[in-house]
Amino acid sequence: MFRNLIFSILVLVGNQIFSQIQFETDRLTRISYEVSYHGQKDSNQNQIWVYADEKNVWMTNRDQLSGDAKFPFEMTFVQPDEKKFTQIAFLNKSEVISMVDNESIEKQEFEFLNETEKILGYNCKKARTIINSNTIEIWYTNDLKIKGAPTTLGQELGLVLKWVRNGNYEISATEIKKEKPNWPDFIRNSKPKTLDKLDYQDKIWKSRFTTLPIFENQLIHWSEEFEPREGVMRFANGTIVVKKVKFPEIKASQQIFLDLIEQSNGDAYDRTGTVFLIPTDKKQSFLDGLKKGAKTLPIYTNGNGKEYQGVVATETYSPLVELMRFFTPFGVNHFNDRVMLKGKTWQDSVIYRQEISQFASLMTEKEAYIGVFIGNYDKGGHKISMNITIHNDRNSDEPLKKVIPLFNTLNVMEMAGQDYATMFDSEKGLELEFELKETLKNAQLRYITTGHGGWSNGDEFLPKKNTIFLDGKIVFDLIPWREDCGSYRLYNPVSGNFQNGLSSSDYSRSNWCPGTVTNPYLIDLGDLPAGKHKLQVKIPQGAPEGTSFSAWNISGVLVGD
């Protein structure tokens, strides 16, 4: 009867709800398995339960049968003699999908060994195989008239009672008994939708985390002509796009990732890009500057005769919080078929991905303005797609980190008149004072820095030490430099080739490469007491040559408890 029941489920998955199938079955054989690692076993673990008769196998576990399983979870129905199995995934109580695999079991190959062992009173033989560089050893018995296993591996050999990976991870049978399964109502009443294997796996993968779509195929280009997008604001003639994003509750135990995909849509050059969050907690914000002009932002001066707009925090203004700095390569995708080099197959896009969990307190249960800037004067410009994903990790009741924006000299409104960060030509460099209302414990300065000025003596190509002082003491003294730029040649189809055999994208640079993310430095500051503090950044910026000049894009936020 069990065989007929499961066969019906297999045939009717996607066409018939489970409640239309009779679950009144005869008593089946249930094999209980427990997992151990290096001989250590969790006494409260969720046991693997396998139900079997002479022709069919159900792979499930204790929590699934009790209704306590966390979504998403999978149950597997196997027909060992027919060498196929059906995966059924419960993404939630109302969304169920399935997939039939009739190839994987057929492809399994084993080495049969002479070793034997007695497990739970049954005579077991040993087989071995290698899967993805892992050695799997299986002990199975033919004493019973049933087949089955705690995984899909070895199902057709007999009843697997022990399964060992690399000699240290073990799944072993602890009990064999007869019983009638008690299926929870939401399993009985579910209606699986049949998908192909790739779509099934992708659906399960994406159900494990929260995805917030931000931009999709969004152009960032220098043009007054543009395709209107719902919720997307454009500034600086289209080189900046901003969207208000509603975030769910985010806990300290969760991890946040930013994903951005970039392709050239006509611009052939490597450009500075940044993903930023606009703080709106004070009287004035960078959004005011975007709407009214850069000159309306607070002005910073250091005695070199120039004015810099919106770069440092004041009592009434917070600068942009830089979530990720990235650099476009030379013309990826748009120019791929225009430059053909032997042995080079150009990539079709660049994928930038970075963790931004430290900024959770600026997002949780809030509507935040998230923006992207790519500096360019090209009508085609660049095309981007961007998501933010939120992932569960360990359980924790810790509070979210505090985030205090301090400075950001990257001139996001470059194409709307915001000046370049040339303030480091002065001995004073960048200075600011900030006040803490209470002690900031375990404080860190999240510092991003890149040097620019693309001629032979420009700071893009010359190592320059960055020195940061906090309350008169040096807390950071390092030369930010990248020597791995040649690793990304296949992202750069129109990178210039020189007489010395190098391409422009090969050259080492001041902490950036065409087609990469620039990682932040996390500078430990200890516990910062309440009160006023003074921070200073000094860089020996190179002198101008004719119309060429150097600049340093730096950003910094305080993060702590």
N, C-alpha and C positions, 0 to 999 in steps of 0.2 A: 504493500500500500504506500509506503514511504517513497518508493521508486516512482510510482504513478503521480504522487503529489508533487515531487520536485520536478518531474518532467513537465507537468502542467505549468508550474511556475516558469520554467525555462521558456516554454513556448509562448506563454501569455504575457511575459514581461513587456511592458510598453503598450499592451493591447487590452489588458484586463486588470482590474484592481484586485488586491490580495484577498479582500473580503469575499470575492466570488469563488474562492478556492477553499475547499474543505481542509482544515488543519487538524482534523481529528485523525491522528495517526496511531499506529501501533507503537509499542515501546521500542525505542531505538537504542543502539549502543552509543553511549557518550564517553568520550575519552577526554580527560582533563589534563592540561599541560601547565607547567610552571617554568618560568625563565630564571636562569642564574647567570651571573657574570663573574668570572674568576672565582667561582665557587660560592659567591655571595648571593643570597636570595631574599627578596622582599616578601615578608610573611603576609602582607596585605595586598599583594599584587592582584591585578585583574586576570584571572586564569583564562587561558585559551580553551574553548570547548569545541570539540569536533563531534558531530553526530553522523553516524554512518549506518548503512545497511549493506547488502551484498553488491549493490550497483551504484550507490550515490553517497555523496559526502557533503555535509554542511559545515563550513568553518565559521565560527562565531566566537563570542567570549561571554564571560559571566555578566558583565555590565550591560551588554546588548540585550541579553535575555531578561534581565531584571528591569530594563528601561532606564538605567542610570548612565548609559554611554553618552559621552560628549560628542556633539556633532563637529565635523563630519566623521562618519565611520562607515566601514565596509563589511559586508558579509559575502562569503564566497560559496557558490554551489559548484561541486566538481563531479564529473562523470569520468572516473579514471580510465575505464576500459575504452571509452570513446575519445580519450585524450583531449578533453575540452573542459573549460570552466566558465562560469558566469559570475562576474563581479556585480554586486548591487551596492550602491553608495547612497547613504542617507545624509544629504547635505543639511537638512533640517527636517522637522516632522512633516512638512508638506512638500518638499522637493526631493525626489528620489530618481536616480539615474542608474542605468545598467550598461554592461558591455560584455560581449561574448568573445572569448579567446579560444581558438581551436588550433593554435600553432605552438604556444610556449611549451606545453607538456611534450609534444611530439619532438621538440628540439633538445630535450634533456638527454644528456649522455652521462653514463656512470661507469666507474671502475669498480668491479665487484671483488671484494677482498675475502680472505679465508677466515678472518677473525669472527668470533661469535660472542654473544653475551646474553645472559638471562635477565629480562626486565619484567617486573610485575608477574613473574612466573612463566613468561613466554620466551621461547627460543628465538633469538634475533640474529640476523645476518647483517653484515656491514657493507655499505657502498660509499663511494667517494666521488665528488665532482668539484670542479673549480668554476665559480661564478664571479666575474668582475674582479679577478685576482684574489678572491676569498676561497679558501678551502672549506668545503662543506662535507661533513661526515654524517651518514645516516644509518641508524640501526632500525631494521624493520622485521616484522614477523609475518609468517604465512600460516601460523597456527590457527588463526581465526578466519572466518569466511568473509571478512570485510577488508576493504582498503581505505586508506585515509592518511592524513598528515597534518601537522600544525601550520604548514605553508603549502603552496602549490608544488613545491619541489619534492619529488619522490612519491607522488600520489599513486602511481600505477605499480609500484614495487610490492606493496602489501600494506600493512598497518605500521606506520612509522611511530616508534615509541621513544626515540631519542634523536635529536638533530643538533649538531655541534658546528659552529663556525669558528675557524682559526684556532681551535683548541681552547677558547676561553668564553665563548658565548654559547649557552646550552638551553635548549627547550626539551624538557623531559616529561614523559607521561607519569602522572601520579595516581590516577584512578581510572578504572574501566567499569562502567556500570550500565544497566538498562534503565531507561526512563523515557517519558513522553515530554517533548519540548513544550514550553509554555510561552507562546509568542506574545509580546506586547501588542496592544491594540493598534498603535500607529504603524507597526510593521504589517499587521494583518490588513489594514485599510489603505496601505500605500499603493501608488500607481507609478511604477518606474517608467522613465522615458529612455528608450534604447538609443545609445550613441555609438559612434565608432571609437576605436581605442584611444586615438589622440585627443579627440574632443572630451571623452570621458575623463582621461587623466588631467587634462587642462582644467576642466570644471572642478574636479576635486581639489587641485592645487590652489586655485583662486578662491575657493570657499574657505580656506584656512586663514585668510587674512582679509582686512578691509581695504578696499581700493577707492581712492578719491580721485576721479579723473579731473585734471586741471585744464590742460590744453590738448587739442587734437588737430594735427596737421595745421598748426597755426603759423602764419607767415610773420616773420619779424624782418621788416624791410623798410627802405627809405622811399616812401611813396604816399601821396595824398589819396591814391586810389586803393581801396581795400574792400575785402568782403566782410560785411558786418557779421559779428558773432555774438550770440546772446550772452550777456554777462561779461564780455571782454572789452576792456578799455584800452585804447591806444594812445600813446604819448610820444613826443619827440619825433613826429612825422612817421610813426610806425615802428621805431626801433625799440620801443618798450611796450610790453603788453602786461596788463594787470587784471586780476580777477578776484572777486570776493569769494572766499571759500568757507563753507560751514563745516566745522570739525566736530566729531563726536567726543564723548569723554575719553580721555587718554590717561592711562595709569603709568606709574613709574616702572611697572613690570613689563610694559609694552615697548617695542622698538619701532621706530619710524624711519622709513626709507624714502628717498626722493629719486625718481627715475626720469631721465630726460633723453629723448632720441632726437638727434639733429642731422639734417641733410642740407647741403647747399641747394638753393633754388635759383642760383645765378651769381652769387658772390664767390669769387675764387680765392679769397684771402683768409688767413688765420685771424680770428677776431676774439676780443675779450667778451666773455659772457658771464652773467651772474644771475642766480635765482635768489630773490630776496623777499623778506616779509617787512611790511610797513607798520611799525608800532604806531598806535593811535591813542596811547595812554596819557599824552600830555597835550597842552594847549595847541601846539603846532606839530604837524607831521610832514613827512616827505610828500605825502599825497597833495598837500597844499601847494608845494613847489611844482609838482607835475601839472596841476590844474592852472596855476597862476604864474609859473615861471621860476627858474632857478634863483633869480635874484631876490625872491621873496623869502628865501630860507635864511636862517641865522648865518652870519658871516664869521669866518675864522681868519685871523691874521697872525703873523708871527714876526713882522718887521721886515719882510723881504719886499714890501711894496705891492703885494698881490692880495686879492681877496678870494677866499674859497668858500663855496656855498654848501651848507648843510652837512658838514663832514664830522662834527663833534657834538656830543651831548651837551645840552644846557638844562637849566631848571625847567624850561618850557618846551624843550624839543628833544626827541630821540632820533638818532640817525637810523638808516636802514640796517636791518639785521640780515647779514649775508648767510643764506642757507648753504649755497654751493657756488664756487667759482669754477668755470670751465672755459676751455678755449676751443674754438672751432678749428678744424683742420683746413687744409687748402683744397676746397671745392669738392668734398666727398659727394658722390652720387651724380651731381649735375654734370660734372666734367669727366666722369669715369670713362666714357667711350671716346673721349677726345685725345687722351694721352695713353698710348699703348707701349708698355715696356716689357721686354722678355722676362718671364719669371715673376711678374707682378700681377696679382689679381686684386683689384681695388675692392675695399669694403663698400657696402651700399649705404651705410649710415654709421654714426657714432652713438653708442649707448653710454651715458654717464649715470652712475648710480652711487649714492652716498647716504650714509646713516645721518639722520638729523634729530635723533632722540633727545638730545640735550635741550631742544627748543620746545618741548612738549607743553610747558606752562604758558607759552605764547599762543597755543593752539587749542588746548582742551576746552570743549564746549563753547568755543568762540567763533565769530565770523571774522576772519583775518584776510587782509589784502596780501595776495601772493603775486609777485611779478617776475618777469624775465626780461633781461636786456642783452642784446647782441649789437655791439657797435659796428655800423656799416652804412655806406652811402649808396647801396645797390638797390635798384628797383625790384629785382628778384629776391635778393637777400637770402634768408635762411628759413627753413621749415622745421618746426619742433612739435613733438608730442610729449606730454609730461603727466605723470601720476605721482601721488603720494600714497604709500601703503603703510598700514598699521598692523603689527604682528604681535601676537601673544608670546610671552617668554615665561620666565619663572613667576611664581606667585609672590607678590610683595605688597605691603601696605605703606611703603616709604612715600614721603611727599615728593612732588615733582621738583626738579632743580629750579632755582631762581635764575632768571636771565636779565642782565642789565646791559643794554647797548651802550657802548662808549664812543666808537669812532668808525667811520667808513669813508675812505677818500676816493673810492672808485666813482668816477664821474658818470653815473648812470644816465644823466641827462646831457651826455656829451653832444648829441646832435640837436640839443636845444639850448646850448650855450653854457653848460656847467663846465667850469675850468678843470684842467688836468691837475693832478696832485704833484705839483712841483715844489711844495713847501720844504722839501728836504735839502734844498740848496742853501738853507739857513742853518746856522749852528743850533738854533732852537728846535728845528724840526717840527714835530707835532706835539703840542702840549695841551693837557686839559686837566681840570679838577673835577672830581665827582665826590658826592657825599653819600655815605651809607647810613640809613636810619637805624640799622641794627647790625650786629656782627654777621659777616658772611663766612660761614664755615666751609672748609675744604674748597676754597676758591680756586678757580682756574681762569686764565685768560685764553679764550679761543681766538687765535691770531692767524689771519690769512695774509700773505704778502706775495706780490709779484712785481718784478722790475720791468720797465718798458723804455723804449728808445731804440729804434731798430736800425742803427748804423754801426760802423765798426767800433766806435767808442761809446755807443749808447749803452745804458744800463741793462737792456735786455740781454746783452751778450757779455757783460762783465760782472764777475762775482763781487757783491757788495755786502758788507756785514750790516745786519739789523741789530740795533741795541735798544732794549726797552728798560727804562728806569721806572720803579714804583717807589714813591716817597724817597727819592734820591738814591736808591739802591738798584743795582743791575739785577734784573730777573730773567733776562734773555739776551744772549750775545752769540749770534749764529749767522753764517752765510747761507741764505736760502738759494739752492742751486739744483738744477735737474740735468743729469748726464745720460738719461735713458731715452731721449727724444727720438732717436733712430728706431726704437722699438715700434713706433707708430707710423712707419712709412706708408703702410698699405691704406691708411686713412687719408692720404695726402696726394691725390693724383696730379694736381698742378703745382706741387711744391717745386721751386726752381732747382735745376740741376747745374752744378758749377764745374769749372775746369779741374778742380781737385778731386772729383769723383764723389763729392758729397751733395746731398740735397739740402735745401733750406730747412726742411723739417727735421733733419738729422742733428742740427746744431744744439749744443747745450745752452740753456737759458736760465734766467733768474727766477727759478721755481715754477716754470710752466713749460709745457710742450704743446704744439698744435695737435688737438684731438684728445686732450686729457683733462681730468679734474685736478685742481690744485688742493691738496689736503691741508687742513688747518694744523697749526702747532697748538698743543694743549700745554700751557705753561702753569705749573703748580705755584700757587701763591700762599698756601697755608690758610690760616684763619685771619680774615681782614676785619679789624675792629670797627665799630661804628665811628662815624665822624668823617672828616674831609681827607681826601687822598689826592695825590698828584701823580699823573702818569705822563711819561715823555717817550717818544719814539724818535731815534736818530738814525739816519742812513746817509752815507757820504755820496749824495747824488752827483752825477757827472754834470759838467758845465755844458751849455748849449753850443752847437756848432752850426753857424748860419741859422737856417730856419728849423733845424732839428734840435730836439730837446729830450731829456729824460724825465720820467715820472715814476712814482711808486704807488700802486694801488694796495692799500692795506685796510683791513677791517678787524675790529676786536669787540668782543662781548665778554662780560664777566659772567661766569656760571658757578653756582655754589649752592650750599644747603642753608 
